Amino acid sequence: MRKLVSFLFLVVVAAGVWFGARWLVHRGDVKATIVFRDAHGLMRGDPVIENGTVVGRVVSINPINDKTAITIRLGRDHRRAIVTDSLFAVEHRSLIVSNTFAVGRPIDDGAIITPREDRVATWLAKHGGVVKPYLDAARTKADEWIDRDFDSWTSKLSVDEVKKRVAKTEADLRNSNRADEAKKLKEKFDRWLQEAKK
């Protein structure tokens, strides 16, 4: 009887150590489920690739009615690799993630995503990198326009009026999920304000 109790105790300890080790290894990871019409040959263990980098792995693939749920795990260093409006495609037994046109916020742990699966979205997910240089050039032009527009604001308005306009524009940018641009505008305004006080 003592041997049986000792054996059961060892099994319980081993299970506890295994679960604890799994928790430590995956602490900070993000798990999400992406619901596709078809998995296109994707299998458990296949990579999740964003911008040419492996950011996670496929954990499981399960049929749900006439669709397929692909559960993935993103490593803690790549928690922000998938955002709410990322585009997805399956290619060469890899789940491809494209954020070329994405402006959403990072997904939460346990998120369920139903991606766009039309031809345009699939093409952009696979070939978004080709379009990215053109998009970056357009963003640079927009930044130049914003700089020029900011300079014209500041030359015609009082400091209080500029503060109000910058605060409103910053709030509008944050509300449209463009927090990075809002932060840049705020930093630019703070620099201008410091220069104006000199």
C-alpha positions in Angstrom: 0.0 0.0 0.0 2.9 2.4 0.8 4.4 1.8 -2.6 1.1 2.7 -4.3 0.8 5.9 -2.3 4.4 6.8 -3.0 3.8 6.1 -6.7 0.7 8.3 -6.8 2.5 11.0 -4.9 5.3 10.9 -7.5 2.8 11.1 -10.4 1.1 14.1 -8.8 4.5 15.8 -8.3 5.6 15.0 -11.8 2.3 16.4 -13.2 2.8 19.6 -11.1 6.3 20.0 -12.3 5.3 19.5 -15.9 2.4 22.0 -15.7 4.6 24.5 -13.9 7.3 24.2 -16.5 4.8 24.7 -19.3 3.4 27.8 -17.5 7.0 29.2 -17.2 7.8 28.5 -20.8 4.6 30.1 -22.2 4.2 32.9 -19.7 3.6 36.1 -21.6 2.7 34.3 -24.9 -0.5 35.2 -26.7 -2.9 32.5 -27.9 -5.5 33.3 -30.5 -7.9 31.5 -32.8 -8.3 32.4 -36.5 -11.4 31.1 -38.2 -10.9 30.4 -41.9 -13.1 28.8 -44.5 -10.4 26.3 -45.2 -7.0 25.5 -43.5 -5.3 24.9 -47.0 -3.2 22.0 -45.7 -1.9 23.9 -42.6 -0.9 21.5 -39.8 -0.1 21.6 -36.1 3.5 23.0 -35.6 3.5 25.0 -38.8 5.0 28.5 -38.4 3.2 31.8 -38.2 5.3 34.3 -40.2 5.1 38.1 -40.1 7.4 40.3 -42.2 9.6 37.3 -42.9 10.1 36.4 -39.2 8.6 33.4 -37.4 6.5 34.9 -34.6 4.6 31.8 -33.5 3.3 28.3 -34.2 0.0 26.7 -35.1 -1.1 24.9 -31.9 -4.2 23.1 -33.2 -6.7 22.9 -36.1 -10.3 22.1 -35.4 -13.4 22.0 -37.7 -16.3 24.3 -36.7 -19.4 23.7 -38.8 -18.3 24.6 -42.3 -15.2 26.5 -41.2 -11.8 25.7 -39.7 -10.5 27.2 -36.4 -6.7 27.5 -36.4 -5.3 28.2 -32.9 -1.9 29.8 -32.8 0.5 30.8 -30.1 2.7 33.9 -30.5 5.9 34.1 -28.5 6.2 36.8 -25.8 8.7 38.8 -28.0 6.1 38.9 -30.8 2.9 39.8 -28.9 2.3 42.7 -31.2 2.8 40.8 -34.4 -1.0 40.4 -35.0 -3.3 43.4 -34.7 -7.1 43.6 -35.0 -7.0 44.3 -38.7 -4.1 42.1 -39.8 -4.4 40.2 -43.1 -3.8 36.5 -43.3 -3.0 33.9 -46.0 -1.8 30.3 -46.0 1.2 29.6 -48.2 3.7 26.7 -48.2 2.4 25.3 -44.9 2.9 28.6 -43.2 0.3 31.1 -41.8 1.4 34.5 -43.3 0.5 37.7 -41.4 0.6 41.0 -43.1 0.4 44.3 -41.2 1.3 46.6 -44.2 -2.1 48.3 -44.1 -2.9 47.5 -40.5 -3.6 50.3 -38.0 -5.4 48.3 -35.3 -4.4 47.5 -31.8 -2.6 44.3 -30.8 -4.9 41.4 -30.2 -5.7 40.2 -26.7 -4.8 36.8 -25.4 -7.6 34.4 -26.3 -8.9 36.5 -29.2 -11.0 35.0 -31.9 -10.4 36.5 -35.4 -12.4 36.1 -38.5 -10.1 37.5 -41.3 -11.2 38.8 -44.6 -10.7 36.0 -47.2 -11.5 37.8 -50.5 -9.0 37.8 -53.3 -7.7 41.3 -52.6 -7.1 40.6 -48.9 -5.4 37.3 -49.6 -3.1 38.9 -52.3 -2.2 41.8 -50.0 -1.4 39.3 -47.2 0.9 37.4 -49.5 2.4 40.3 -51.4 2.0 43.3 -49.0 5.8 43.7 -48.9 5.8 44.6 -52.6 3.4 47.5 -51.9 5.1 48.6 -48.7 7.8 50.9 -50.2 5.1 52.8 -52.1 3.0 53.1 -48.9 6.1 54.3 -47.0 6.7 56.9 -49.6 3.1 58.1 -49.3 3.5 58.2 -45.5 6.7 60.3 -45.8 4.9 62.8 -48.1 2.0 63.0 -45.6 4.5 63.6 -42.8 6.1 66.4 -44.8 2.6 67.9 -45.4 1.8 67.6 -41.7 5.1 69.4 -40.9 4.4 72.2 -43.3 0.8 72.5 -42.1 2.0 72.5 -38.5 4.4 75.4 -39.3 1.6 77.4 -40.9 -0.7 76.8 -37.8 2.0 78.1 -35.5 2.8 81.2 -37.5 -0.8 82.4 -37.5 -2.2 81.4 -34.1 -1.5 82.1 -30.4 0.0 79.5 -28.2 -3.3 78.7 -26.5 -5.1 78.3 -29.9 -2.3 76.0 -31.1 -2.6 73.9 -27.9 -6.3 73.5 -28.4 -5.9 72.5 -32.1 -3.1 70.0 -31.3 -5.1 68.5 -28.5 -8.1 68.0 -30.7 -6.0 66.6 -33.6 -4.2 64.3 -31.1 -7.5 63.0 -29.7 -8.9 62.4 -33.3 -5.8 60.4 -34.2 -6.0 58.3 -31.0 -9.7 57.6 -31.6 -8.9 56.4 -35.1 -6.3 53.9 -33.8 -3.4 56.0 -35.0 -1.7 56.4 -31.6 1.8 56.5 -33.1 0.9 59.6 -35.2 -0.7 61.2 -32.2 2.4 60.7 -30.2 4.6 62.2 -32.9 2.3 65.2 -33.2 2.5 65.7 -29.4 6.3 65.4 -29.3 6.6 67.8 -32.2 4.3 70.3 -30.4 6.3 69.9 -27.2 9.5 70.7 -29.0 7.9 73.7 -30.7 6.6 74.9 -27.4 10.1 74.6 -25.8 11.5 76.6 -28.7 8.8 79.2 -28.5 9.5 79.7 -24.7 13.2 80.5 -25.4 
